[in-house]
């Protein structure tokens, strides 16, 4: 759990803690696209055809053409990157000052929690694609970008907030996010003849966790 201390106060301090983001916390996050994932097939002559995404979570769904094609991951092609300081919500602490003077609310973390990246497309079921996107994020933003990270407990005050009389103070903790968007590329081979059947592309994106970039949001209401 997380601790909220009321400095120089005789009143009872009973803050509310949460590891579940509220609508306000979610509004600070940049969400992956909610539109249907696009996929397309390019044959050996270079002709492009829009197709339905392959179901790679089913090991028997090896083909979207005739059941004879095995698809092997080739690479990830990145088209866009972006950043958000408040992408990965860790926790929040809130407390209402019912005293007669402004009070300082201290926030410390007394246990651990795990923050994982958000994914789109095949990243959650295609291991090779997930590794490729993560590696691209590391190249773009640095080696501190990870798929998930643990926020360790603290034995010191992490941050504080002065709460006026009659007001509620809220301190929220986040990890920054680094985004990569593009498409995965797979090559198709006929499992009986061994001949090439073209190339398959599918949109994919993910928000990596910048584990060394901790950010705070303060609210008084």
Secondary structure, DSSP 8 states (H G I E B T S, - for coil): -EEEEETT--S----EEESS--HHHHHTS-----S---EEEE-TT--EEEE----TTSTT---SSSS-EEEEEEEEEEEEEEEEEEEEEEEEEEEE--SSS-EEEEEEE-S-EEEE-EEETTTTT-HHHHHHHHHHHHHHH-TTEESEEEE---SS--EEEEE-TT-EEEEEEEEEEEEEEEEEEEEEEETTT--EEEEEEEEEEEEEEEEEEEEEEEEE-
